[in-house]
């Protein structure tokens, strides 16, 4: 938001801008996507694919708002997308949302996982729901499965990072 305020203040002129960011390149990608002349919705959809399970984990209502943004394929709602995304990520993690997101991620494995893996996932999510284990344990289990079953889509997401 601060970058876009600055960019609008200078009139969107062709500038060379150097950003110092603490979140690797995430902020710079956001800025580039907001000011680009190549306003293709697929660029934002690709970004969304990386964030969606992290957003779902934080706020189901924000997840639904973002999905709604992408229904209109002729729009390029970059600033609104990133505003909702950033607001969502500020929410505290709640067990119900975390389990919902984990179950969505589990959907990638439900038809290929072994019976032992299925039982383990059920146990670990039940333990998390009862505060007997942490969300990191649940995510580590899912990440190991993503690696084992070569789920590149999941491995390219930020779900295992946030």
C-alpha atoms as an extended CHARMM CRD file, in Angstrom:
* protein
*
       162  EXT
         1         1  UNK       CA              0.0000000000        0.0000000000        0.0000000000  PROA      1               0.0000000000
         2         2  UNK       CA              2.8050000000        2.4010000000        0.8690000000  PROA      2               0.0000000000
         3         3  UNK       CA              4.5830000000        1.6980000000       -2.4050000000  PROA      3               0.0000000000
         4         4  UNK       CA              1.4190000000        2.2600000000       -4.4330000000  PROA      4               0.0000000000
         5         5  UNK       CA              0.7930000000        5.5420000000       -2.5970000000  PROA      5               0.0000000000
         6         6  UNK       CA              4.3090000000        6.6620000000       -3.5310000000  PROA      6               0.0000000000
         7         7  UNK       CA              3.9090000000        5.4570000000       -7.1130000000  PROA      7               0.0000000000
         8         8  UNK       CA              0.6510000000        7.3670000000       -7.5220000000  PROA      8               0.0000000000
         9         9  UNK       CA              2.1900000000       10.4510000000       -5.8990000000  PROA      9               0.0000000000
        10        10  UNK       CA              4.9240000000       10.5830000000       -8.5630000000  PROA      10              0.0000000000
        11        11  UNK       CA              2.3120000000       10.0830000000      -11.2560000000  PROA      11              0.0000000000
        12        12  UNK       CA              3.3440000000        6.5970000000      -12.3060000000  PROA      12              0.0000000000
        13        13  UNK       CA              6.3300000000        7.9680000000      -14.1900000000  PROA      13              0.0000000000
        14        14  UNK       CA              8.9110000000        5.6250000000      -15.6310000000  PROA      14              0.0000000000
        15        15  UNK       CA             11.2710000000        5.3960000000      -12.6530000000  PROA      15              0.0000000000
        16        16  UNK       CA             14.1140000000        3.2090000000      -11.5710000000  PROA      16              0.0000000000
        17        17  UNK       CA             13.2400000000        2.0980000000       -8.0740000000  PROA      17              0.0000000000
        18        18  UNK       CA             15.3410000000        0.0590000000       -5.6940000000  PROA      18              0.0000000000
        19        19  UNK       CA             13.4600000000       -1.7170000000       -2.9370000000  PROA      19              0.0000000000
        20        20  UNK       CA             14.9920000000       -3.0470000000        0.2100000000  PROA      20              0.0000000000
        21        21  UNK       CA             12.7460000000       -5.8360000000        1.3770000000  PROA      21              0.0000000000
        22        22  UNK       CA             13.0180000000       -8.2300000000        4.2500000000  PROA      22              0.0000000000
        23        23  UNK       CA             10.7290000000      -10.8860000000        2.7960000000  PROA      23              0.0000000000
        24        24  UNK       CA             13.0170000000      -12.0670000000        0.0160000000  PROA      24              0.0000000000
        25        25  UNK       CA             11.4490000000      -11.0420000000       -3.2680000000  PROA      25              0.0000000000
        26        26  UNK       CA              7.8010000000      -11.2790000000       -2.2610000000  PROA      26              0.0000000000
        27        27  UNK       CA              7.3070000000       -7.5270000000       -1.9040000000  PROA      27              0.0000000000
        28        28  UNK       CA              9.1280000000       -6.7150000000       -5.1070000000  PROA      28              0.0000000000
        29        29  UNK       CA              6.9440000000       -9.1820000000       -7.0430000000  PROA      29              0.0000000000
        30        30  UNK       CA              3.8670000000       -7.5090000000       -5.5670000000  PROA      30              0.0000000000
        31        31  UNK       CA              5.0810000000       -4.0660000000       -6.6300000000  PROA      31              0.0000000000
        32        32  UNK       CA              5.9650000000       -5.2520000000      -10.1240000000  PROA      32              0.0000000000
        33        33  UNK       CA              2.5720000000       -6.9030000000      -10.5560000000  PROA      33              0.0000000000
        34        34  UNK       CA              0.8120000000       -3.7320000000       -9.4270000000  PROA      34              0.0000000000
        35        35  UNK       CA              2.5590000000       -1.3620000000      -11.8420000000  PROA      35              0.0000000000
        36        36  UNK       CA              3.1930000000       -3.6060000000      -14.8410000000  PROA      36              0.0000000000
        37        37  UNK       CA              1.8400000000       -2.7240000000      -18.2420000000  PROA      37              0.0000000000
        38        38  UNK       CA              1.4470000000       -6.4620000000      -18.9200000000  PROA      38              0.0000000000
        39        39  UNK       CA             -1.8680000000       -6.6900000000      -17.0750000000  PROA      39              0.0000000000
        40        40  UNK       CA             -2.7080000000      -10.3380000000      -17.6520000000  PROA      40              0.0000000000
        41        41  UNK       CA             -4.9400000000      -11.9530000000      -15.0730000000  PROA      41              0.0000000000
        42        42  UNK       CA             -2.9210000000      -15.1700000000      -15.3730000000  PROA      42              0.0000000000
        43        43  UNK       CA              0.0000000000      -13.4050000000      -13.6800000000  PROA      43              0.0000000000
        44        44  UNK       CA             -2.1510000000      -12.7160000000      -10.6250000000  PROA      44              0.0000000000
        45        45  UNK       CA             -3.6880000000      -16.1700000000      -10.7380000000  PROA      45              0.0000000000
        46        46  UNK       CA             -0.1990000000      -17.6460000000      -10.6360000000  PROA      46              0.0000000000
        47        47  UNK       CA              0.5610000000      -15.5380000000       -7.5770000000  PROA      47              0.0000000000
        48        48  UNK       CA             -2.7330000000      -16.6070000000       -6.0030000000  PROA      48              0.0000000000
        49        49  UNK       CA             -1.8250000000      -20.2750000000       -6.4860000000  PROA      49              0.0000000000
        50        50  UNK       CA              1.1810000000      -19.7470000000       -4.2200000000  PROA      50              0.0000000000
        51        51  UNK       CA             -0.7540000000      -18.0130000000       -1.4490000000  PROA      51              0.0000000000
        52        52  UNK       CA             -4.1920000000      -19.5910000000       -1.4570000000  PROA      52              0.0000000000
        53        53  UNK       CA             -3.7510000000      -22.2440000000        1.2410000000  PROA      53              0.0000000000
        54        54  UNK       CA             -1.9140000000      -19.7970000000        3.4890000000  PROA      54              0.0000000000
        55        55  UNK       CA             -4.7880000000      -17.3340000000        3.0940000000  PROA      55              0.0000000000
        56        56  UNK       CA             -7.3760000000      -20.0710000000        3.6900000000  PROA      56              0.0000000000
        57        57  UNK       CA             -5.5120000000      -20.9510000000        6.8740000000  PROA      57              0.0000000000
        58        58  UNK       CA             -5.8130000000      -17.3680000000        8.1120000000  PROA      58              0.0000000000
        59        59  UNK       CA             -9.2060000000      -16.2360000000        6.8280000000  PROA      59              0.0000000000
        60        60  UNK       CA            -11.8190000000      -18.1480000000        4.8990000000  PROA      60              0.0000000000
        61        61  UNK       CA            -13.7300000000      -14.9190000000        4.1750000000  PROA      61              0.0000000000
        62        62  UNK       CA            -10.6360000000      -13.2910000000        2.6170000000  PROA      62              0.0000000000
        63        63  UNK       CA             -9.9890000000      -16.4930000000        0.6520000000  PROA      63              0.0000000000
        64        64  UNK       CA            -13.5060000000      -16.2200000000       -0.7960000000  PROA      64              0.0000000000
        65        65  UNK       CA            -13.0680000000      -12.4860000000       -1.5260000000  PROA      65              0.0000000000
        66        66  UNK       CA             -9.9430000000      -13.2000000000       -3.5490000000  PROA      66              0.0000000000
        67        67  UNK       CA            -11.5800000000      -16.0590000000       -5.4360000000  PROA      67              0.0000000000
        68        68  UNK       CA            -14.4020000000      -13.6930000000       -6.3260000000  PROA      68              0.0000000000
        69        69  UNK       CA            -11.8990000000      -11.1190000000       -7.6170000000  PROA      69              0.0000000000
        70        70  UNK       CA            -10.6010000000      -13.5990000000      -10.1660000000  PROA      70              0.0000000000
        71        71  UNK       CA            -13.9810000000      -14.5190000000      -11.6200000000  PROA      71              0.0000000000
        72        72  UNK       CA            -13.8820000000      -11.5600000000      -13.9990000000  PROA      72              0.0000000000
        73        73  UNK       CA            -11.0910000000      -12.4850000000      -16.3980000000  PROA      73              0.0000000000
        74        74  UNK       CA            -10.9870000000       -9.0450000000      -18.0320000000  PROA      74              0.0000000000
        75        75  UNK       CA            -10.0750000000       -7.2070000000      -14.8230000000  PROA      75              0.0000000000
        76        76  UNK       CA             -6.6220000000       -6.8750000000      -13.3180000000  PROA      76              0.0000000000
        77        77  UNK       CA             -7.2740000000       -6.2490000000       -9.5990000000  PROA      77              0.0000000000
        78        78  UNK       CA             -3.6420000000       -6.4090000000       -8.4480000000  PROA      78              0.0000000000
        79        79  UNK       CA             -3.8100000000       -3.7470000000       -5.7420000000  PROA      79              0.0000000000
        80        80  UNK       CA             -7.0700000000       -5.0790000000       -4.3380000000  PROA      80              0.0000000000
        81        81  UNK       CA             -5.7540000000       -8.6630000000       -4.4720000000  PROA      81              0.0000000000
        82        82  UNK       CA             -2.5940000000       -7.8350000000       -2.5470000000  PROA      82              0.0000000000
        83        83  UNK       CA             -4.4870000000       -5.6520000000       -0.0610000000  PROA      83              0.0000000000
        84        84  UNK       CA             -6.8590000000       -8.4830000000        0.8090000000  PROA      84              0.0000000000
        85        85  UNK       CA             -3.9840000000      -10.9640000000        0.8780000000  PROA      85              0.0000000000
        86        86  UNK       CA             -1.8740000000       -8.8330000000        3.2080000000  PROA      86              0.0000000000
        87        87  UNK       CA             -4.8270000000       -8.1720000000        5.5200000000  PROA      87              0.0000000000
        88        88  UNK       CA             -5.5840000000      -11.8940000000        5.6270000000  PROA      88              0.0000000000
        89        89  UNK       CA             -2.0320000000      -12.7800000000        6.5600000000  PROA      89              0.0000000000
        90        90  UNK       CA             -2.2210000000      -10.4770000000        9.5870000000  PROA      90              0.0000000000
        91        91  UNK       CA             -4.9760000000      -12.6030000000       11.1220000000  PROA      91              0.0000000000
        92        92  UNK       CA             -3.9970000000      -14.9510000000       13.9180000000  PROA      92              0.0000000000
        93        93  UNK       CA             -4.0360000000      -18.6180000000       13.0480000000  PROA      93              0.0000000000
        94        94  UNK       CA             -7.1350000000      -20.4040000000       14.3220000000  PROA      94              0.0000000000
        95        95  UNK       CA             -7.3410000000      -24.1530000000       14.6950000000  PROA      95              0.0000000000
        96        96  UNK       CA            -10.5320000000      -24.5120000000       12.6370000000  PROA      96              0.0000000000
        97        97  UNK       CA             -9.1250000000      -22.5350000000        9.7040000000  PROA      97              0.0000000000
        98        98  UNK       CA             -5.8230000000      -24.3940000000        9.8960000000  PROA      98              0.0000000000
        99        99  UNK       CA             -7.5280000000      -27.7690000000        9.7950000000  PROA      99              0.0000000000
       100       100  UNK       CA             -9.7040000000      -26.6530000000        6.8900000000  PROA      100             0.0000000000
       101       101  UNK       CA             -6.6200000000      -25.5820000000        4.9110000000  PROA      101             0.0000000000
       102       102  UNK       CA             -4.7670000000      -28.7810000000        5.8140000000  PROA      102             0.0000000000
       103       103  UNK       CA             -7.7270000000      -30.8440000000        4.6170000000  PROA      103             0.0000000000
       104       104  UNK       CA             -7.7110000000      -28.9580000000        1.3120000000  PROA      104             0.0000000000
       105       105  UNK       CA             -4.0140000000      -29.7340000000        0.9360000000  PROA      105             0.0000000000
       106       106  UNK       CA             -4.7100000000      -33.3360000000        1.9580000000  PROA      106             0.0000000000
       107       107  UNK       CA             -7.0780000000      -33.5170000000       -1.0040000000  PROA      107             0.0000000000
       108       108  UNK       CA             -4.0270000000      -33.8480000000       -3.2490000000  PROA      108             0.0000000000
       109       109  UNK       CA             -3.1750000000      -37.1380000000       -1.5180000000  PROA      109             0.0000000000
       110       110  UNK       CA             -6.4670000000      -38.7010000000       -0.4870000000  PROA      110             0.0000000000
       111       111  UNK       CA             -6.6690000000      -40.9830000000       -3.5280000000  PROA      111             0.0000000000
       112       112  UNK       CA             -2.9890000000      -41.9460000000       -3.6150000000  PROA      112             0.0000000000
       113       113  UNK       CA             -2.0310000000      -42.1350000000        0.0590000000  PROA      113             0.0000000000
       114       114  UNK       CA             -1.5670000000      -45.4610000000        1.7660000000  PROA      114             0.0000000000
       115       115  UNK       CA             -3.9790000000      -46.5490000000        4.5000000000  PROA      115             0.0000000000
       116       116  UNK       CA             -1.2030000000      -45.9310000000        7.0080000000  PROA      116             0.0000000000
       117       117  UNK       CA             -0.7400000000      -42.3600000000        5.7140000000  PROA      117             0.0000000000
       118       118  UNK       CA             -4.4810000000      -41.7320000000        5.8660000000  PROA      118             0.0000000000
       119       119  UNK       CA             -4.6590000000      -42.9580000000        9.4600000000  PROA      119             0.0000000000
       120       120  UNK       CA             -1.6090000000      -40.8800000000       10.3720000000  PROA      120             0.0000000000
       121       121  UNK       CA             -3.1120000000      -37.7270000000        8.8560000000  PROA      121             0.0000000000
       122       122  UNK       CA             -6.4020000000      -38.2300000000       10.7060000000  PROA      122             0.0000000000
       123       123  UNK       CA             -4.5610000000      -38.8000000000       13.9760000000  PROA      123             0.0000000000
       124       124  UNK       CA             -2.2790000000      -35.8200000000       13.5620000000  PROA      124             0.0000000000
       125       125  UNK       CA             -5.1400000000      -33.4340000000       12.7100000000  PROA      125             0.0000000000
       126       126  UNK       CA             -7.1800000000      -34.7500000000       15.6500000000  PROA      126             0.0000000000
       127       127  UNK       CA             -4.1660000000      -34.2390000000       17.9230000000  PROA      127             0.0000000000
       128       128  UNK       CA             -3.7700000000      -30.7000000000       16.6080000000  PROA      128             0.0000000000
       129       129  UNK       CA             -7.4600000000      -29.9730000000       17.1150000000  PROA      129             0.0000000000
       130       130  UNK       CA             -7.0860000000      -31.1130000000       20.7410000000  PROA      130             0.0000000000
       131       131  UNK       CA             -3.8910000000      -29.0470000000       21.2560000000  PROA      131             0.0000000000
       132       132  UNK       CA             -1.7710000000      -32.2050000000       21.6010000000  PROA      132             0.0000000000
       133       133  UNK       CA              0.5040000000      -31.1980000000       18.7340000000  PROA      133             0.0000000000
       134       134  UNK       CA              1.3280000000      -28.1240000000       16.6890000000  PROA      134             0.0000000000
       135       135  UNK       CA              0.3940000000      -26.8580000000       13.2720000000  PROA      135             0.0000000000
       136       136  UNK       CA              4.0370000000      -27.2510000000       12.2300000000  PROA      136             0.0000000000
       137       137  UNK       CA              3.7740000000      -30.9930000000       12.8250000000  PROA      137             0.0000000000
       138       138  UNK       CA              0.6880000000      -31.1500000000       10.5830000000  PROA      138             0.0000000000
       139       139  UNK       CA              2.3630000000      -29.0860000000        7.8690000000  PROA      139             0.0000000000
       140       140  UNK       CA              5.5820000000      -31.0890000000        8.0420000000  PROA      140             0.0000000000
       141       141  UNK       CA              3.5770000000      -34.2720000000        7.4880000000  PROA      141             0.0000000000
       142       142  UNK       CA              1.8540000000      -32.7280000000        4.4690000000  PROA      142             0.0000000000
       143       143  UNK       CA              5.1420000000      -31.3850000000        3.1150000000  PROA      143             0.0000000000
       144       144  UNK       CA              6.7510000000      -34.8280000000        3.3210000000  PROA      144             0.0000000000
       145       145  UNK       CA              3.8200000000      -36.2220000000        1.4000000000  PROA      145             0.0000000000
       146       146  UNK       CA              4.0560000000      -33.4360000000       -1.1960000000  PROA      146             0.0000000000
       147       147  UNK       CA              7.6910000000      -34.3780000000       -1.7120000000  PROA      147             0.0000000000
       148       148  UNK       CA              6.9840000000      -38.1150000000       -1.7910000000  PROA      148             0.0000000000
       149       149  UNK       CA              4.1250000000      -37.7690000000       -4.2730000000  PROA      149             0.0000000000
       150       150  UNK       CA              5.8410000000      -34.9890000000       -6.2440000000  PROA      150             0.0000000000
       151       151  UNK       CA              3.0700000000      -32.4460000000       -5.8260000000  PROA      151             0.0000000000
       152       152  UNK       CA              4.9640000000      -29.5530000000       -7.3950000000  PROA      152             0.0000000000
       153       153  UNK       CA              1.9460000000      -27.2320000000       -7.1880000000  PROA      153             0.0000000000
       154       154  UNK       CA              1.9940000000      -27.5380000000       -3.3850000000  PROA      154             0.0000000000
       155       155  UNK       CA              5.7680000000      -27.3860000000       -3.1270000000  PROA      155             0.0000000000
       156       156  UNK       CA              5.7700000000      -24.1230000000       -5.0940000000  PROA      156             0.0000000000
       157       157  UNK       CA              3.2280000000      -22.6030000000       -2.7270000000  PROA      157             0.0000000000
       158       158  UNK       CA              3.9370000000      -20.6150000000        0.4040000000  PROA      158             0.0000000000
       159       159  UNK       CA              1.7840000000      -22.9200000000        2.5270000000  PROA      159             0.0000000000
       160       160  UNK       CA              4.7860000000      -24.6500000000        4.0170000000  PROA      160             0.0000000000
       161       161  UNK       CA              6.5990000000      -21.3470000000        4.5630000000  PROA      161             0.0000000000
       162       162  UNK       CA              4.0140000000      -19.2330000000        6.3900000000  PROA      162             0.0000000000
